[in-house]
Amino acid sequence: QVQLVESGGGLVQPGGSLRLSCAASGSTSGIGVMGWYRQAPGKQRELVATMTSTGNTNYADSVKGRFTISRDNAKITVYLQMNSLKPEDTAVYYCNVNRVRLGRISDYWGQGTQVTVSS
């Protein structure tokens, strides 16, 4: 099993910044893609950004140019730097990792951290 602990959410004014962190522990051998998803009230969970172990990134169009994903493979931690935040970025943000072991892919989710953008 892989445990994920997220931190960094909170309340911020429009135009502000936040940095989310997600640290993985447990059976972390074989972790590949690490990323962030979000879910706003009444909406489906959506991809925000992902990063492979070799550094390839993928972003939702709505966050391109404002959010930056990064990871520290030694610490098995993924970060999401969020700049120029908008009210529509308000959501619960979830960390996600997948792990490949013996040909089997397993998906793990964090508990979620609330991000609220409001004046």
N, C-alpha and C positions, 0 to 999 in steps of 0.2 A: 504494500500500500504506500501511497504518497500522500503526505499531508501538506497542505498549502495554507500559509498564514499571510493575510493581506493587511496592509496598513496604509494610511495616508489620506483617507477620504475626509470630507468635511464640508463646511459651508464657505462659499467664496462668492465675491461679487462678480458680475459680468466683466469680462476682460482680465480677470485674475488668473492665477496659476495654482496648480496642485501637482504633487508627485505621488503616484501610487507605487507601492512596493509589494512584491509577493515572493516569499521565501518557501522553497520546497525542502522537505525533509522526509526521512523514511527510506523506502526502497527506490532511490532516485537513479540508479543505473539504467541507462536506456532512454532517459528523457530526451525528447526531440523538440517538437514545437512548443513554445510557451507563448501565451497571449492573454489578451484581455477582451472580454465581452461586457455588454451592459444591457440592462433591462429597465426601461422606464415604466411607470404605472400604466397599466392597460395595454402595454405593447409587448411584442415578442422580444426575446433575448436576441441581440444582434452583435456581430463581430465589430470590434473596435480596431484591434491591431494584433498581429502575430509576428513571431520571429523564430526562424529555425536556429538550430544549433550552430550553423555556419554563418549566420548573420543576415539571411534573406528576410526581408520584411514585407508585410502586406497591411494596408490600411483601408478602412472604410473611407469612401469619398468624403463623407461629412467631416472627417477629422484631419484629412491630409493638409499638411502645412501648419497645423496647430498642435498636434500630438506627436510625440516621439517615443517609440518603444526601444528599450535596450535591455541587455541581460548581462549578468556576470555568471559565466559558466562555472567558475570556481566556487562561487557562493550559491549556485543554483537558485538565482534570484532574477526575477524579471521586474522591470520598472516601466512606468508610463508617465512621462512628463506631459502635462496638459497645460497648454498656454492659450491665451485669448478665449477663455471659457465663455460659453453662451448658456442662456437658460435652458435651451434644448439639450444641453449635455447632462442635465440633471437625470440621474439614474442610479441604480445599484450596479456597481462595477464588480465583475467576477474575473478572477484569475483562472486560467485553464492551462493544463499541460497534458501532453500525451506521452506515453511511454511505450516503447517497443521492446518486448522481451520474448524470446523464443518464438518469434514470428507473430506474436499477438499484440495488438494495439489496445492500450487501456487509456481511458480519459479520466482526468481528475479535475475537480472544481474546488475553488476556495469558497469561503462562507459569504463573501460579498462585502463590499464597503460602500457606504452611501456617499454620493457626491451631489451636492445641492448648489446650484448656481442661481443666486437671487440677490437683488438689491434690498 
